């Protein structure tokens, strides 16, 4: 009797079943992950703030200046960045589109917090976030974290740009010219070198209040007469506002009326922060000496041709410095 024995190799079959089972598990995992990604929010916000020692208008100008936008890699990555809303110097809103963020708004706010300092906030409000962007957010920690870090760095660079823009100044010796003179209301005080700016502000406020109370019109730019300048930088000064005519005041008034004759002067123009007046005066006095010019008995003075409240960036402030000269000094045409 012949017996045939049949054997079956079950190993390949079991392997195939295992592979199919694994593929099924992977498929389930992919589907589950896709569902999880799909149900994630379609929007997110990223916001960072920084305190910058500058007025809101100066920061606003830097942000909106296209030439300054290279401070941020954010602009370089964007496909579209258009300003859609610009509320004076308080805020800016821009539409932003990039890969993975079809629709979003980039919002800047500039909140003054006193002493010429501003809290700057930059916020991205993203809508309609793509599936791939949401997937990346889950798998790599998220675009939100990247943007938050980028915003922080960009605000640091913005701070430096703003500071640099405010530090600019120039000093120009205009030469010998003639000052027209005229009447002015003034108040005289003494001040240490470190307190001159504060004293000036108070003095001008007092003179302007007096003029308002007595219905006296201002006819020119404010100016300061330096009656005495001491080696330690302390001064006796008169802070003055031009008026059209002689004004009679009470004998006990500390606000008086004065007059400057038409006179030849050496003129210097400072563009920039008032902090640079010392250097401007030093260069003017050196020019006076180098050119053997003789100052008259009329005290030197300086005129402030624009108003800081209207021109917020100190780099654009204009101060004219004048040293009255003796009568025999010839008049030169001021340099342009």
C-alpha positions in Angstrom: 0.0 0.0 0.0 1.4 3.3 -1.1 0.6 6.3 1.1 1.0 9.9 -0.2 1.7 12.5 2.4 0.8 16.2 1.5 2.2 19.1 3.5 1.2 22.8 3.2 3.7 25.8 3.6 1.7 28.2 5.8 4.5 30.7 6.4 3.9 32.8 3.2 0.2 32.9 3.8 0.6 34.1 7.4 3.1 36.8 6.2 0.7 38.0 3.6 -2.0 38.3 6.2 0.3 40.2 8.5 1.2 42.7 5.8 -2.4 43.2 4.9 -3.2 43.7 8.6 -0.4 46.3 8.9 -1.5 48.1 5.8 -5.0 48.2 7.2 -3.7 49.6 10.4 -1.7 52.3 8.6 -4.7 53.1 6.5 -6.8 53.5 9.6 -4.1 55.7 11.2 -3.9 57.9 8.1 -7.6 58.3 7.9 -7.8 59.0 11.6 -4.9 61.6 11.4 -6.5 63.2 8.3 -9.8 63.5 10.2 -8.0 65.0 13.2 -6.2 67.5 11.0 -9.3 68.4 9.1 -11.2 69.2 12.3 -8.5 71.5 13.6 -9.4 75.3 13.7 -9.3 77.0 10.3 -7.9 80.2 12.0 -5.3 81.2 14.5 -3.7 84.4 15.9 -0.1 85.3 16.7 0.7 88.4 18.6 3.9 90.0 20.0 4.6 93.4 21.6 7.6 95.6 22.4 8.1 98.9 24.2 9.9 101.4 21.9 11.2 104.8 23.2 9.7 106.8 20.4 6.4 108.6 19.6 3.7 106.5 17.7 4.0 108.6 14.6 7.7 108.0 14.2 7.2 104.2 14.5 4.2 104.4 12.2 6.3 106.1 9.6 9.0 103.5 9.7 6.5 100.6 9.4 4.8 102.2 6.4 8.0 103.2 4.6 8.4 100.6 1.9 12.2 101.1 1.9 12.3 100.1 5.6 10.3 96.9 5.1 13.4 94.9 4.5 13.8 94.8 8.3 11.4 91.8 8.3 11.7 88.5 6.6 7.9 88.3 6.9 7.5 90.6 3.9 9.9 88.6 1.8 7.9 85.4 2.4 4.6 87.0 1.6 2.9 86.6 -1.8 0.7 89.6 -1.3 0.8 92.4 1.4 -1.6 95.3 0.9 -2.6 98.0 3.3 -6.3 97.8 3.6 -6.8 100.1 6.6 -4.7 102.8 8.1 -6.1 104.8 11.0 -3.9 107.9 11.4 -0.9 107.0 13.7 -2.8 104.6 15.9 -2.9 101.4 13.9 -2.3 99.8 10.5 -4.1 96.8 9.1 -2.9 94.9 6.0 -4.1 91.9 4.0 -1.6 89.1 3.9 -1.4 86.0 1.7 1.3 83.4 1.6 1.8 79.7 1.0 -0.6 77.9 3.3 -2.4 81.0 4.5 -4.8 82.1 1.7 -6.4 84.8 3.8 -5.2 86.7 6.8 -4.8 90.2 8.3 -1.6 91.7 9.7 -2.4 94.3 12.3 -0.1 96.9 13.9 -1.2 99.0 16.9 0.8 101.9 18.4 -0.2 102.7 22.0 1.4 105.7 23.7 2.3 105.0 27.3 3.9 108.3 28.3 7.2 110.1 28.1 7.5 109.7 24.3 7.3 105.9 24.6 5.1 103.5 22.7 3.9 99.9 23.1 4.0 98.4 19.6 1.9 95.3 19.0 2.1 93.2 15.8 -0.7 90.6 15.4 -1.5 88.1 12.6 -5.1 86.9 12.3 -5.1 84.0 9.9 -8.3 82.6 8.3 -8.8 79.7 5.9 -5.7 77.8 6.9 -4.8 75.1 4.4 -4.9 71.4 5.2 -1.2 71.1 4.7 -0.5 74.0 7.0 -2.6 72.5 9.7 -0.8 69.2 9.2 2.6 70.9 9.5 1.4 72.7 12.6 0.6 69.3 14.2 3.7 67.4 13.0 6.4 70.1 13.5 5.2 72.3 16.3 3.3 74.8 14.2 3.7 77.8 12.1 2.3 79.8 15.0 5.5 79.2 17.0 7.7 80.2 14.0 5.7 83.4 13.5 5.8 84.3 17.1 9.6 84.0 17.2 9.9 85.9 13.9 7.6 88.7 15.2 9.9 89.0 18.3 13.0 89.4 16.1 11.3 91.8 13.7 10.2 94.1 16.5 13.8 94.2 17.8 15.0 95.2 14.4 12.2 97.8 14.1 13.3 99.2 17.4 16.8 99.8 16.1 15.6 101.3 12.9 13.4 103.7 14.7 16.3 104.7 17.0 18.6 105.2 14.1 16.1 107.4 12.3 15.7 109.7 15.3 19.5 110.0 15.9 20.2 111.7 12.5 21.3 115.4 12.7 23.2 117.9 10.6 24.9 121.2 11.4 25.2 123.9 8.6 27.1 127.2 9.0 24.9 129.4 6.8 27.3 132.4 7.1 26.6 136.1 7.7 23.1 137.4 7.0 20.7 139.9 8.5 18.0 139.3 11.2 14.9 141.5 10.9 14.3 142.1 14.6 11.0 143.1 16.2 9.0 143.0 19.4 8.6 139.9 21.6 7.0 138.8 24.9 9.4 137.0 27.2 10.2 135.6 30.6 13.7 135.3 32.1 15.1 132.6 34.3 18.3 130.8 35.3 18.9 127.1 34.7 21.4 124.4 35.1 22.8 122.7 32.0 20.8 119.5 32.7 17.5 121.3 33.2 17.4 123.7 30.3 14.9 121.8 28.2 12.4 121.5 31.1 12.8 125.1 32.0 12.3 126.2 28.4 9.1 124.2 28.2 7.7 125.8 31.4 8.8 129.3 30.3 7.2 129.1 26.9 4.0 127.8 28.5 3.9 130.7 30.9 4.4 133.3 28.1 1.8 131.7 25.9 -0.7 131.6 28.7 -0.1 135.2 29.4 -0.6 136.1 25.7 -3.9 134.1 25.6 -5.2 135.8 28.7 -4.5 139.2 27.2 -5.5 138.4 23.6 -1.9 139.0 22.3 -1.3 137.3 18.9 1.9 135.3 18.2 3.6 136.6 15.0 6.6 134.3 14.7 8.5 131.3 15.9 9.5 130.9 19.6 13.1 131.7 20.4 15.5 131.8 23.3 18.0 134.6 24.2 21.0 133.5 26.1 21.8 136.5 28.3 24.6 134.6 30.2 26.3 131.3 29.4 28.6 130.1 32.2 31.5 127.7 31.8 29.6 124.9 33.6 26.8 125.1 31.0 24.3 126.9 33.3 22.6 129.9 31.7 20.4 132.9 32.3 17.9 132.9 29.4 14.9 134.7 28.2 12.3 132.5 26.4 10.4 134.7 23.9 7.4 134.8 21.5 7.4 137.4 18.7 4.5 139.9 18.6 3.7 142.7 16.2 3.7 145.7 18.5 5.0 147.0 21.8 2.9 145.6 24.7 2.6 147.5 28.0 2.4 145.2 31.0 1.9 145.6 34.7 4.9 146.6 36.8 4.7 143.4 38.9 4.4 141.1 35.8 7.1 138.5 35.3 6.2 138.4 31.6 7.7 141.4 29.8 7.9 142.9 26.3 11.3 143.4 24.6 12.7 144.5 21.2 15.6 143.4 19.0 16.9 145.8 16.4 17.6 144.7 12.8 21.1 143.4 13.0 23.8 141.5 11.2 24.2 137.9 12.4 26.2 134.8 11.9 23.7 132.1 11.3 23.9 128.3 11.8 21.1 125.8 11.1 20.8 122.6 13.1 18.5 119.8 11.8 18.0 117.2 14.5 17.3 116.7 18.2 17.8 119.7 20.5 20.4 117.6 22.3 22.8 118.6 19.5 22.5 122.3 20.2 25.7 122.3 22.2 27.7 121.0 19.3 26.0 123.4 17.0 27.0 126.4 19.2 30.5 125.1 19.5 30.9 125.0 15.7 29.4 128.4 15.3 31.7 129.9 17.9 34.7 128.2 16.3 33.6 129.6 12.9 33.4 133.1 14.5 36.9 132.7 15.8 38.4 131.2 12.6 37.0 134.0 10.5 38.0 136.8 13.0 34.4 137.9 13.3 33.4 140.2 16.2 30.2 139.5 18.2 28.2 142.5 19.3 26.8 143.3 22.7 23.4 141.8 21.7 23.1 138.3 23.2 23.1 135.2 21.0 19.7 133.5 20.4 18.2 130.5 18.8 14.9 130.2 16.9 12.8 127.0 16.7 11.3 126.9 13.3 9.0 123.9 13.7 6.9 122.5 16.5 7.7 119.0 17.9 4.0 118.3 18.4 3.6 118.6 14.6 7.0 117.1 13.7 7.3 114.1 15.9 10.7 112.8 14.6 13.5 114.8 16.3 15.6 114.2 13.2 13.4 116.7 11.4 13.4 119.5 14.0 15.0 122.7 12.8 16.8 125.2 15.1 18.4 128.4 13.8 21.3 129.8 15.8 22.3 133.5 15.6 25.2 135.4 16.9 24.7 139.2 16.4 27.8 140.9 14.9 29.3 144.3 15.2 28.1 146.8 12.7 31.2 146.9 10.5 30.8 143.2 9.7 29.9 142.8 6.0 26.9 140.8 5.0 27.6 137.7 3.0 25.1 135.7 1.0 24.1 132.6 3.1 25.3 129.3 1.6 22.6 127.0 0.3 
